[in-house]
């Protein structure tokens, strides 16, 4: 991620929460929302900045006006990208990235474009996580470059072996483990990696 892109993402993380509180108080609107499990595309074992370069090469554009997405474990989205067939297309493919260390968890949905249908977009009319996931997985499989001639590799991990599931329970139990939450999280992550290696 370039310095300007990193700055824009930090600005979004800084200004969206107070905007969200104001929207929610004034008219029940939102500037932050949650990623749902049905939006999960897959996990990509590469650094976020590298994957964002691939998205840009595939015709996606950074989507700065989108709401921040928050997962069940409190992880806030690190990147928001949109693909449109043309600048004034009615629909867009919205891809959301969550950085989880050495991997990126990708979420997506198909929705009305913010540019051409702002009200329909904001009210999520016609929004389809299923189509967004299908389109994104197809894009990953069909991506072609010198480095990835056979597509961008990704793994569809079970909900029970990804961080959001067990981190929620670990956070709920944090008082009972006397401040050792980070050590338990590291242990659980290591257990997950060993089990994944054993499965393959």
Backbone torsions as a table, in degrees:
resi	resn	phi	psi	omega
1	UNK	NA	128.9	-179.9
2	UNK	-69.8	167.0	-178.8
3	UNK	-61.3	-40.9	-179.5
4	UNK	-67.9	-38.3	178.5
5	UNK	-67.5	-41.0	178.5
6	UNK	-63.3	-40.4	178.2
7	UNK	-63.6	-44.0	-178.8
8	UNK	-62.9	-36.9	179.1
9	UNK	-69.8	-39.3	177.2
10	UNK	-63.8	-38.8	178.0
11	UNK	-63.0	-43.9	178.5
12	UNK	-58.8	-44.0	-179.5
13	UNK	-65.7	-27.8	-177.6
14	UNK	-81.8	-42.8	-172.9
15	UNK	-90.4	-24.6	-175.6
16	UNK	-66.1	-42.9	-179.5
17	UNK	-57.4	-47.7	177.7
18	UNK	-66.2	-34.8	176.3
19	UNK	-62.8	-42.2	179.1
20	UNK	-60.4	-44.4	-179.7
21	UNK	-62.7	-40.4	178.7
22	UNK	-66.3	-46.2	178.8
23	UNK	-59.0	-46.3	-177.1
24	UNK	-63.3	-40.9	-179.2
25	UNK	-69.9	-40.2	-170.6
26	UNK	-83.4	-42.8	-176.7
27	UNK	-145.8	16.7	177.4
28	UNK	74.8	16.5	178.9
29	UNK	-85.8	-171.2	-176.8
30	UNK	-149.7	151.3	169.6
31	UNK	-124.1	-3.4	175.1
32	UNK	-134.2	143.2	177.7
33	UNK	-148.8	178.5	-174.5
34	UNK	-106.7	150.9	168.5
35	UNK	-85.9	133.1	178.6
36	UNK	-97.0	159.4	-178.9
37	UNK	-63.0	-31.9	-179.7
38	UNK	-68.9	-12.2	177.0
39	UNK	-89.1	-4.2	-175.2
40	UNK	-69.6	122.3	178.9
41	UNK	-90.8	-50.3	-177.5
42	UNK	165.0	176.2	179.8
43	UNK	-111.7	130.2	-177.0
44	UNK	-114.2	122.7	-175.3
45	UNK	-84.7	72.4	174.5
46	UNK	-156.6	165.7	179.1
47	UNK	-67.7	149.4	-177.0
48	UNK	-60.3	-42.3	-177.3
49	UNK	-64.2	-35.1	177.4
50	UNK	-66.4	-43.7	-179.9
51	UNK	-65.7	-35.6	178.2
52	UNK	-65.7	-33.8	175.2
53	UNK	-64.3	-37.9	178.3
54	UNK	-68.0	-39.1	177.3
55	UNK	-61.9	-44.0	179.3
56	UNK	-61.8	-40.6	178.9
57	UNK	-66.3	-26.5	180.0
58	UNK	-86.6	3.2	175.9
59	UNK	98.8	6.7	176.8
60	UNK	-80.9	152.0	177.1
61	UNK	-126.3	143.9	179.6
62	UNK	-59.2	136.7	-173.0
63	UNK	-112.9	82.4	-171.7
64	UNK	-73.4	-24.3	-175.0
65	UNK	-85.3	-7.7	-177.2
66	UNK	-69.1	157.2	177.5
67	UNK	-70.2	152.7	172.7
68	UNK	-68.3	140.5	179.0
69	UNK	-107.3	133.6	-177.8
70	UNK	-122.7	130.6	178.3
71	UNK	-86.0	173.6	-177.9
72	UNK	-62.0	-26.5	-179.6
73	UNK	-88.4	3.5	179.4
74	UNK	90.5	-3.7	178.3
75	UNK	-64.7	123.9	-179.2
76	UNK	-94.2	139.9	-176.8
77	UNK	-57.1	143.5	-179.1
78	UNK	-103.3	-12.1	-178.9
79	UNK	-159.8	144.8	178.8
80	UNK	-134.8	122.1	-175.1
81	UNK	-131.6	149.6	179.5
82	UNK	-134.4	141.3	173.1
83	UNK	-115.9	132.0	176.1
84	UNK	-129.1	144.5	179.4
85	UNK	-62.9	-29.4	175.2
86	UNK	-155.3	163.2	-177.8
87	UNK	-56.5	-31.5	-177.9
88	UNK	-107.7	25.2	178.0
89	UNK	-65.3	152.6	179.8
90	UNK	-72.9	-29.1	-172.6
91	UNK	-122.1	158.5	176.4
92	UNK	-142.6	151.0	172.7
93	UNK	-97.1	115.6	-176.4
94	UNK	-102.9	120.1	-178.8
95	UNK	-113.7	130.5	-177.6
96	UNK	-119.1	135.6	-177.1
97	UNK	-112.9	137.3	172.1
98	UNK	-122.0	119.2	180.0
99	UNK	-78.9	123.6	179.1
100	UNK	-123.7	48.3	177.5
101	UNK	92.4	-108.2	-178.3
102	UNK	-92.6	8.6	179.8
103	UNK	-137.1	166.6	176.4
104	UNK	-124.0	127.3	173.4
105	UNK	-95.2	127.7	-171.7
106	UNK	-108.7	133.4	175.9
107	UNK	-125.2	154.7	-178.1
108	UNK	-157.3	158.3	169.0
109	UNK	-154.7	158.9	178.1
110	UNK	-102.9	130.2	-171.7
111	UNK	-152.5	166.9	172.3
112	UNK	-62.8	144.5	-179.8
113	UNK	-69.8	140.2	176.3
114	UNK	-63.4	-33.5	-176.0
115	UNK	-68.6	-45.3	-171.5
116	UNK	-98.8	-23.5	-178.9
117	UNK	-137.8	67.1	-173.9
118	UNK	-61.0	-37.2	-178.6
119	UNK	-70.9	-47.2	178.2
120	UNK	-61.4	-37.2	178.2
121	UNK	-64.1	-49.3	-175.3
122	UNK	-65.0	-35.7	180.0
123	UNK	-87.9	3.8	176.9
124	UNK	59.6	31.4	177.7
125	UNK	-69.3	129.7	178.5
126	UNK	74.0	6.5	-178.9
127	UNK	-64.8	131.6	-177.5
128	UNK	-128.5	99.9	174.0
129	UNK	-60.5	-39.1	-176.7
130	UNK	-59.8	-47.7	-179.7
131	UNK	-67.7	-38.8	178.4
132	UNK	-61.3	-43.0	178.5
133	UNK	-64.1	-46.3	-179.3
134	UNK	-60.7	-45.4	-179.3
135	UNK	-65.1	-40.1	-178.8
136	UNK	-68.8	-42.9	177.1
137	UNK	-62.5	-38.7	177.2
138	UNK	-64.7	-40.5	177.7
139	UNK	-62.0	-42.9	-179.9
140	UNK	-63.8	-42.9	-179.0
141	UNK	-67.1	-34.3	-174.9
142	UNK	-94.3	-2.9	-179.6
143	UNK	-63.0	136.3	-176.8
144	UNK	-136.6	126.6	176.0
145	UNK	-153.7	176.2	178.7
146	UNK	-60.6	-39.9	-178.1
147	UNK	-79.2	-31.9	-178.2
148	UNK	-126.2	71.1	-178.3
149	UNK	-68.9	-20.5	-178.4
150	UNK	-112.4	26.9	179.3
151	UNK	95.1	169.0	178.8
152	UNK	-88.2	118.7	-177.4
153	UNK	-68.6	136.5	176.1
154	UNK	-146.7	158.2	180.0
155	UNK	-123.2	133.5	176.0
156	UNK	-92.9	99.1	-175.1
157	UNK	-88.4	142.9	176.3
158	UNK	-60.5	143.9	177.5
159	UNK	-53.7	-34.9	-175.4
160	UNK	-75.7	-11.1	179.5
161	UNK	-114.6	15.2	173.3
162	UNK	-109.2	157.4	-174.2
163	UNK	-54.5	-41.9	-173.5
164	UNK	-53.8	-37.1	-175.9
165	UNK	-67.1	-55.4	-174.3
166	UNK	-81.7	-23.7	177.6
167	UNK	-65.6	-35.5	177.8
168	UNK	-57.9	-45.4	-180.0
169	UNK	-70.5	-35.4	178.9
170	UNK	-67.0	-40.8	178.0
171	UNK	-64.3	-38.3	178.5
172	UNK	-65.0	-28.2	-177.7
173	UNK	-99.3	8.9	-171.3
174	UNK	-59.5	-35.3	-179.2
175	UNK	-67.5	-26.8	-176.6
176	UNK	-82.6	-11.3	-178.7
177	UNK	-109.8	18.3	168.8
178	UNK	51.2	49.7	174.2
179	UNK	78.2	7.5	-179.4
180	UNK	-97.3	26.9	-177.1
181	UNK	-57.9	-43.6	-176.9
182	UNK	-61.7	-40.1	179.5
183	UNK	-65.5	-39.3	179.6
184	UNK	-68.5	-39.2	177.0
185	UNK	-61.2	-42.9	179.1
186	UNK	-63.8	-40.4	177.9
187	UNK	-62.6	-43.4	-178.8
188	UNK	-66.4	-39.4	177.9
189	UNK	-63.9	-42.1	177.7
190	UNK	-63.7	-39.9	177.3
191	UNK	-62.3	-41.6	178.5
192	UNK	-60.6	-45.9	-179.2
193	UNK	-63.9	-41.3	180.0
194	UNK	-65.6	-39.3	179.4
195	UNK	-67.3	-40.1	178.8
196	UNK	-63.3	-40.4	177.9
197	UNK	-64.8	-39.7	179.6
198	UNK	-65.5	-38.9	-179.7
199	UNK	-64.9	-34.6	-177.4
200	UNK	-86.0	NA	NA
